[in-house]
């Protein structure tokens, strides 16, 4: 089973840190450039951690179009 977390509206200066945080937790990470120049970071977790989590959880971003999630900001 897998668990997916998404964090949108990540500025350039925070991108490396956000990716590093997810990778340090064992995630496979993809970053997608948004039209506004910010990034969406998608992290996929597999194995025991994923089995204990929901199948999809958008992370909190402060954006009006994303519901609060894991509290990653």
Residue, then its C-alpha position, 0 to 999 in steps of 0.5 A: x500500500x502507498x501513501x501520497x502527500x502533496x504540498x503546493x505553492x512551495x517557493x524556490x527558496x524552500x524547494x530543496x528543504x521540502x524535498x529533503x524533509x520528505x526524502x528523510x522520511x523515506x518518500x519518493x519525491x517529485x516536484x512539479x513547476x506551477x504556472x505561477x513559478x512556485x512548485x508542487x511537491x508530491x511525496x509517495x511513501x511505501x511499506x509500513x508507514x504507508x499502510x498506517x496512513x490514508x491513501x492520499x493526504x494533501x498537506x497544509x499549504x496556506x492555499x485556499x484551494x487545498x484542505x489542511x493535511x499532515x501539517x507540513x508547511 
